[in-house]
Amino acid sequence: MRPAEELRYLILGAQREGARAYAAALAPTGLTPAQ
């Protein structure tokens, strides 16, 4: 795998992790990230 490809996948993974953490933090308020 080329370094650029690897970086791309690392960034995508970090974005997904962040979105999950954000959704988990909002859950007690009854909101979803889309609201």
Secondary structure in CASP SS format (residue, H / E / C, confidence):
PFRMAT SS
TARGET T0000
AUTHOR 0000-0000-0000
METHOD secondary structure of the structure
MODEL  1
M C 1.00
R C 1.00
P H 1.00
A H 1.00
E H 1.00
E H 1.00
L H 1.00
R H 1.00
Y H 1.00
L H 1.00
I H 1.00
L H 1.00
G H 1.00
A H 1.00
Q H 1.00
R H 1.00
E H 1.00
G H 1.00
A H 1.00
R H 1.00
A H 1.00
Y H 1.00
A H 1.00
A H 1.00
A H 1.00
L H 1.00
A H 1.00
P H 1.00
T H 1.00
G C 1.00
L C 1.00
T C 1.00
P C 1.00
A C 1.00
Q C 1.00
END
